[in-house]
Amino acid sequence: MFTFIANEPTVLPRLAEHLGYSALAVLAAVVLALPLGLYLGHTRRFASLVLAATGALRAVPSLGLLTWLTLQLSFGLSLPLIPGIIVLAILAVPPILAGTVSGLVAIPTSVVDSARASGFSESHIVRAVELPLGAPSIVGGIRSATVQVIATTTIVAYIGLSGLGRYLIDGLAIRDYPQMLAGAVLVAALAITVDLIFALIQRLVRPKGLN
């Protein structure tokens, strides 16, 4: 297995492609989930309902949804990246949304009321008070989403994209089990590395003196 990894010239390009797909999906999820999470956490309206609804997205079978979207969105063109990113972004939205809402809801009401009494506007409260205090939880949500996406990005190889999932799909086709095992080890190692990086970021964004 390790000989295969060392001698395989496509490891680095596929690793870069895997990271690229994952980054695009997480970025799309952040653009969607972060503003909504900030609104729900600040107003605390319908937060439980929205979290329950988005949490149900985790039960959607990713491979089945990927296949369906590929058939529906291709329109005869070779555009597998679009449904791939959509499916991965759907997977990433619930943990980011939950982390953002939880981070803001955990802030004592007295802190927010003090800022409001000092003349802060609602948008200023979000930017200057809630966002910094909720940052560790928000980063934690993005961390969880990123690790999940990296592990699941292997399925995009099923619709013709590259990435580390190619070792699993191609290895299965020719029953090359060492190749499949090498691909699984690479994905796991990448997920662990990214998780450690986000763990460091999560500590760095923690406000000083916050217990």
C-alpha positions as CSV (number, residue, x, y, z in Angstrom):
1,M,0.0,0.0,0.0
2,F,2.7,2.5,1.0
3,T,4.8,1.5,-2.0
4,F,1.8,2.3,-4.2
5,I,1.4,5.8,-2.6
6,A,5.2,6.5,-2.9
7,N,5.3,5.4,-6.6
8,E,2.0,6.9,-7.7
9,P,2.7,10.1,-9.7
10,T,-1.0,11.3,-9.5
11,V,-1.2,11.5,-5.7
12,L,-0.4,15.2,-5.4
13,P,-2.6,16.3,-8.3
14,R,-5.5,14.3,-7.0
15,L,-4.9,15.5,-3.5
16,A,-5.0,19.1,-4.8
17,E,-8.2,18.4,-6.7
18,H,-9.8,16.8,-3.6
19,L,-8.9,19.8,-1.5
20,G,-10.3,22.1,-4.3
21,Y,-13.7,20.4,-4.4
22,S,-13.9,20.4,-0.6
23,A,-13.0,24.0,-0.3
24,L,-15.5,25.1,-2.9
25,A,-18.3,23.2,-1.2
26,V,-17.4,24.5,2.3
27,L,-17.2,28.0,1.0
28,A,-20.6,27.8,-0.6
29,A,-22.0,26.4,2.6
30,V,-20.4,29.2,4.6
31,V,-21.9,31.8,2.3
32,L,-25.4,30.2,2.8
33,A,-25.3,29.2,6.4
34,L,-23.3,31.9,8.2
35,P,-25.6,34.8,7.5
36,L,-28.7,32.7,8.3
37,G,-27.0,31.5,11.5
38,L,-26.1,35.0,12.6
39,Y,-29.7,36.2,12.0
40,L,-31.2,33.2,13.9
41,G,-28.7,33.4,16.7
42,H,-29.2,37.2,17.1
43,T,-33.0,37.3,16.9
44,R,-33.5,33.8,18.4
45,R,-36.6,33.4,16.2
46,F,-37.4,30.0,14.7
47,A,-33.9,28.8,15.5
48,S,-35.0,25.4,16.7
49,L,-37.3,24.9,13.7
50,V,-34.7,25.9,11.1
51,L,-32.0,23.8,12.8
52,A,-34.3,20.7,12.8
53,A,-35.2,21.3,9.2
54,T,-31.6,21.6,8.1
55,G,-30.4,18.8,10.3
56,A,-32.7,16.5,8.4
57,L,-30.5,17.1,5.4
58,R,-27.9,14.9,7.0
59,A,-30.3,11.9,6.4
60,V,-30.3,12.5,2.6
61,P,-28.2,9.8,0.9
62,S,-25.4,11.7,-0.7
63,L,-24.7,9.3,-3.5
64,G,-28.3,9.0,-4.5
65,L,-28.7,12.8,-4.5
66,L,-25.5,13.2,-6.5
67,T,-26.7,10.8,-9.2
68,W,-30.1,12.4,-9.4
69,L,-28.6,16.0,-9.7
70,T,-26.1,14.9,-12.2
71,L,-28.9,13.6,-14.4
72,Q,-31.0,16.6,-13.9
73,L,-28.4,19.4,-14.2
74,S,-26.1,18.1,-16.9
75,F,-28.5,19.0,-19.8
76,G,-26.3,16.9,-22.1
77,L,-23.2,18.8,-21.1
78,S,-20.2,17.4,-19.1
79,L,-20.6,19.5,-15.9
80,P,-20.4,17.1,-13.1
81,L,-18.7,19.7,-10.8
82,I,-21.9,21.6,-10.3
83,P,-24.0,18.7,-8.8
84,G,-20.9,17.5,-6.9
85,I,-20.5,20.9,-5.2
86,I,-24.2,21.2,-4.5
87,V,-24.4,17.8,-2.7
88,L,-21.3,18.5,-0.7
89,A,-22.5,22.0,0.3
90,I,-25.8,20.5,1.4
91,L,-23.8,18.2,3.7
92,A,-21.8,21.1,5.1
93,V,-24.7,23.5,5.9
94,P,-26.2,21.8,9.0
95,P,-23.0,21.8,11.2
96,I,-22.1,25.4,10.2
97,L,-25.6,26.6,10.9
98,A,-25.7,24.8,14.2
99,G,-22.3,26.0,15.3
100,T,-23.2,29.6,14.4
101,V,-26.6,29.6,16.2
102,S,-25.2,27.8,19.3
103,G,-22.3,30.3,19.5
104,L,-24.6,33.3,19.6
105,V,-27.3,31.8,21.8
106,A,-24.7,30.9,24.4
107,I,-23.8,34.5,24.9
108,P,-25.4,35.9,28.0
109,T,-28.4,38.1,27.3
110,S,-27.0,40.7,29.8
111,V,-23.9,41.2,27.5
112,V,-26.1,41.9,24.5
113,D,-28.5,44.1,26.5
114,S,-25.5,46.1,27.8
115,A,-24.3,46.8,24.2
116,R,-27.8,47.8,23.1
117,A,-28.1,50.1,26.1
118,S,-24.7,51.7,25.1
119,G,-26.2,52.7,21.8
120,F,-25.0,49.9,19.6
121,S,-27.2,49.2,16.6
122,E,-28.3,45.6,16.0
123,S,-25.8,45.1,13.1
124,H,-23.0,46.6,15.3
125,I,-23.9,44.2,18.1
126,V,-23.6,41.3,15.7
127,R,-20.2,42.5,14.4
128,A,-18.6,43.8,17.6
129,V,-20.1,41.6,20.3
130,E,-21.7,38.4,19.1
131,L,-19.4,37.5,16.3
132,P,-16.2,37.7,18.3
133,L,-17.7,35.9,21.3
134,G,-19.3,33.2,19.1
135,A,-16.2,32.7,16.9
136,P,-15.0,29.5,18.6
137,S,-18.3,27.8,18.1
138,I,-18.6,29.1,14.5
139,V,-15.1,27.9,13.7
140,G,-16.1,24.6,15.3
141,G,-19.1,24.2,13.0
142,I,-16.9,24.9,10.0
143,R,-14.3,22.5,11.3
144,S,-16.9,19.7,11.6
145,A,-18.4,20.5,8.2
146,T,-15.0,20.5,6.5
147,V,-14.0,17.1,7.9
148,Q,-17.3,15.6,6.8
149,V,-16.9,17.1,3.3
150,I,-13.4,15.9,2.9
151,A,-14.5,12.4,3.8
152,T,-17.5,12.5,1.5
153,T,-15.8,14.2,-1.5
154,T,-14.6,10.7,-2.6
155,I,-18.1,10.1,-4.1
156,V,-17.6,12.7,-6.8
157,A,-15.3,10.3,-8.5
158,Y,-18.4,8.2,-9.2
159,I,-19.6,10.9,-11.7
160,G,-16.3,11.3,-13.5
161,L,-14.5,13.9,-11.3
162,S,-11.0,13.3,-10.0
163,G,-9.7,13.6,-6.4
164,L,-8.7,10.9,-4.0
165,G,-11.9,9.0,-4.7
166,R,-10.5,7.9,-8.0
167,Y,-8.3,5.4,-6.1
168,L,-11.5,3.9,-4.6
169,I,-13.6,3.8,-7.7
170,D,-10.8,2.7,-10.1
171,G,-9.5,0.2,-7.5
172,L,-13.0,-1.3,-7.1
173,A,-13.4,-1.6,-10.9
174,I,-10.3,-3.8,-11.3
175,R,-10.4,-5.3,-7.8
176,D,-7.1,-3.6,-6.8
177,Y,-7.7,-3.6,-3.0
178,P,-4.3,-2.2,-2.0
179,Q,-5.1,0.8,-4.2
180,M,-8.5,1.2,-2.5
181,L,-6.9,0.9,0.9
182,A,-4.2,3.5,0.0
183,G,-6.9,5.9,-1.2
184,A,-8.8,5.4,2.1
185,V,-5.7,6.1,4.1
186,L,-4.9,9.2,2.1
187,V,-8.4,10.6,2.7
188,A,-8.2,9.8,6.4
189,A,-4.8,11.4,6.8
190,L,-6.0,14.5,4.9
191,A,-9.1,14.8,7.2
192,I,-7.1,14.4,10.3
193,T,-4.5,17.1,9.2
194,V,-7.3,19.6,8.3
195,D,-9.0,18.9,11.6
196,L,-5.8,19.6,13.5
197,I,-5.4,22.9,11.6
198,F,-8.9,24.0,12.4
199,A,-8.4,23.0,16.1
200,L,-5.5,25.4,16.2
201,I,-7.6,28.2,14.5
202,Q,-10.4,27.5,17.0
203,R,-8.1,28.2,19.9
204,L,-6.6,31.3,18.3
205,V,-10.0,32.9,17.7
206,R,-11.1,32.3,21.3
207,P,-11.3,35.7,23.1
208,K,-8.8,36.2,25.8
209,G,-10.2,35.7,29.3
210,L,-13.2,33.7,28.0
211,N,-13.8,30.6,30.1
